Amino acid sequence: MTEPLIRIQGLRKAYGDGTEALKGVDLDIRRGEILALLGPNGAGKTTLINIVCGIVTATEGQVLVEGRNWQEDFRRVRTRIGLVPQELTTDAFESVRATVSFSRGLFGKPRDDAKVEDILRRLTLWDKRKSEMRELSGGMKRRVMIAKALAHEPDILFLDEPTAGVDVELRRDMWDLVRKLRADGTTVILTTHYIEEAEEMADRVGVIRKGELVALGDKNALMAQMGQKTLKVSLDQPLSEIPAGLAEWQLGMEDDGHTLCYRFDSHAERNGIPQLMRRLDELHIGYRDIATRQSSLEDIFVSLIQGEQAA
């Protein structure tokens, strides 16, 4: 089996007041993948990223990059990592080009005007190269943050809520950019609250809840493993309530009683659908259409968060 690019082992972060931001997280990140980490505010996503990037010190555990402990070889490892934080922190009076060039120099890279120009053009920032940061919109500032993170040519890029506060059109432009980065060989790890972002881009999805990684897998496999299917039965005539004779299926109703909904495990040997359809016939409940729908990542995410709230 190929060694992961990044291996996170037993990562724990506890603060003086007893708060545990991370509780023994284990995570392997593969070379060249887009990994999306989903979770509510305070789940530990940003803490995890900041530890890997060397901004926060872990209480326990280790981070290996290609098998080498980043704490023992921090300078070399850190030059391989680019980070786009949630906060838009730049000098308001610096030009876009100077901001990106300065970031490149911070990592000891020689001046390379052609490389900076290439990055700005890829991010559609070239026309803004002489503009001061204070003159840019929030979306454009977000692009500059990505340009800064790419200035020293890292092969690992962390994006912490990269499209927060960005309009839908710009969000899709950013998605296209991330795909291009992956196509160029960059490994991308992003945190997001946008389910469609993970569903659209990610190869794998992890869900963090209360400092623990509670789900991780290939996007489609995760949906198949954890998601349920929903059978929707469109009725000829609406029902005012679900008959007692259908109680064992725990049905729901939609569309003012015109639709019956039955959730079932798609992997179960017996899903109960044939029995349900026979019972509908026995009760003389007519229907004109049936359809099934696979649970989405959003359904899975919501169910996991609801589990957190019930705990």
N, C-alpha and C positions, 0 to 999 in steps of 0.2 A: 504494500500500500504506500502511495506517495506521501512523503512527509508534508504536513500542513505548513503553509507559509508562516502563520502565527498560531501558536498553541498557548492557550490561557488555562492555567491549572490552579484549582483551589483558590481563586481570587476572592479575597474578603477585605472589606473596608468597614471599620468601626470607628466611631468618633467618641470623644471623651464623655459625652452625655449618655453613652450606651446605644445610640442609634447605629444600626447596621445598614449601610447603604448597599453592600454586596454580601452575599452569604454563600461563599464557596462556589463561585461560578467556574465551570469548565466549558471551554469552547475552542474548537479548531476552526481556523479560517483558511480556506483553500486559495491557492494561487489563481488569480484571474477571475474570481467570482464577484458577483454583487450580492452582499449579504445585508438584509434589512433587519433591524432590531426594532420591534414594536413594543410599546408599553406606555402606560399613563405617566403623567408628571410624578417625579419622585420614585419611579420604579428602580432607578439605578443605571439607566442607559448612559447618561452623560458621565457619571462616575467611572463606569467601565472604560469608556473611550479615553477619558483623561488619564487613567492609570496606564493604559497601553501607550499613550503618547508621552508619558513621563511628566505630566503636569501634577498628578496626585500620586502619593505614595501608598501602596497597598499595605494593609495590616498583615495579611498573610497571602501566600500564593506566589506564583511567578508567571512571567510572560516570556515566551521563547519566540524569537524570530529566526526561522530556518535553523532551529535547534540551539540557538545561542541566546543566553539570558541577556535581555536588553540592558539590565542594570550594570552588568559587567562590561558591556561594550556599547554604552549609551550613545556616544557621539556618532558612531557608524550607523547604528540602528535608527537613530532619530533622523538622520539625513534621508532615510528611505521613506519616511512617513510625512504625509501632508495632512493638516487638520483644518477643517472649516468649522469654527465654533458657532454656536447659536448667536452670540453677541456680535454686532457689527462694530468692531473696534478698529478704527483707522484714524489717521491724522486728517482732520477736516480740511486743512488748507494745502495738503499735498495733492499733486496731480495723480491721475490714475497710473500713468506709466512709472512715475517715481515711486509710488507705493509698491508696485509689483517688483521693480528693480531692486529696491531696498530689501525686500523680503528675500530675494535671491542671494544678496550679499550676506544676510544674516547667517546663512548656512555655509558660508565660505566658498560659494560658487563664483567663478570669475564673471566679470561683466559680459553679457551676451545680448546685445540689442536685438539680434535676429530671433533669438529664442523668446524674448519678452514680446516681441511683435507677433510671433506665431501664437503665443498663448492668448494675447489680447484679441487677435483676429478670430481664433476658435471660439472665444466667448462673446463675440460680436461687441467688443469693447474698443476696437481700434479707433473708431470715430470719436470716442470719448477720452482718448489718451491724454489730451491736454487739459481736460476738465478737472477741477478740484473736487475732492470727494464730497464736500458739502453741497455741491450742485447736483448730485446724482439722486435718482429715486431709490427707494428701498430695494427694489428688484435689481437695479444696476449695482448697488453696493454689494449685494449678495454675490453677484458675478465677480466683482473685484476680489471678494474674500476667497472665492475659488481660485482665481488667478494667482493670488498671493500664495495659496497652498500648493499650487503647481509650479511656482517659479523655480524651485530648486530641483525639479524633475524627480519627484518621488515615485516609487512604484506601488505604494500603498496609500490610499486616500480615505480619510475618515470625514464623513459629512454629518454633522450634528444638526438635525432638523433643517436641511438645506433649503427647503421651499417654504418655510414659515413666513407668513405675511406676504407671499408672492401671489400674483394673480394667476388664473388658470392657464392662460396662454404662455406666460413666462415659465410656469411650472413645467409645462410640456417641453419647452425649449431646454430646460435644465435636464429633464429626463433624457432627451436626445443626446445632450452633452455627456452625461454619465455613461450612456451606452457606448459612445465613441471612445471614451477613456478606457472602458473595459476592452473594447476592440483593439486598442493600442497596447494592451497588456497590463493596465493598471488594475489592481485589486481594490474594490470599493466596498466600504462598510458604512452604512447610513442608518441613522435613527430617524424615525418619522412617526407622526400621529396620523398621517394620511394612509388609510388602508389601500386606496387605489394606487398609491405610489409603490408600495411593496408588491402589490399584485401585478402592476404594470412592468416593473423593472427587475425585481429580485430573482436570483436563482434559488436562494434559500432564505427562509424566514425564521427568526427567533423571536420568542415572546418573553419579555422580562417582567416579572411581577414581584414586588416587595423584595428586590435584591436577588431574586432567584431566576434562573433560566428555566421556565416551565414548559417550553415547547421549542423544538428546533427541527427543521427538516427541509427537504426539497419542497418548494412551494406547492407543486401539484400533489406530491406524496403526503404533505401535511394536511392538505384539504381532504384527501382520500382517507387518511388515517383518523383524523379527528372530526371531520365534518359529517353531518348527517344529510340525508336527502329528505325533501318535502314533497309529498304527493298532494296535489291540489285537484279536487273534484268539483267541477262546475255543475251546479244543479239546475234542473229544469224549473223548479219552483223554490223560492227562498224558504229557509227555516227560521222560525222565531227562537228556537232553542235546539240544542242537540238532543235527540231522543235517548232515553235511558238505555235502549238496546244497543247503542254504539259506545257506551261508557268505557269498555275495556281498551279502546284504541286511543283514548285521551285526545280527541279531536279538538281543533280550534275552528273558528268561523271567521270569514272575511267577507267583504263586499256586501254588508247588510244581510248576511245569511245566504248569499248566493253561492258561496264557495266553502267547502270543507277542507281543512288542512290536516294532514297526517304526517308526522315526522317519524322517520325510521332509520335504522342503521343499515347502510347499503351493504355492509359486509356480513350481516347476520344471515344465518342459514335459513331462517324463516322470518320474513319481514312483515307478515300479517296482512299483506295487500289482498291476496286472493280471498281470504276470509272476510275482509272488510267489504269487498265488492259484492260477495254473496249476501252479506247481511243487508247491504243497501237494497238489493233486489227483494229480499224477504220482507223488508219494511216498506216496500213500494216507494222508495225514494229514487226518482228518476234523475239521471244526469246526462249531460250532452258532451262533456269533454273531461279528460283527465290528463295531467301533465306532472312531471317530476322536475325538481330543481336541486342541483348540488349546492351545499352550503358554500358560501364564499369565505375568504379570509376574514372579512368583517364579522361574519357570523361566529367564526371560531374565536376571534379576538374578544368580542363582546361576551361570549360565554365564559372565557377565562377570567375576564375582569369581573364579571358577576360572581364568579367563584371566589375572587379575592374579597369582594364586599361581603359575601356571606360568611367568610372565615372568621 
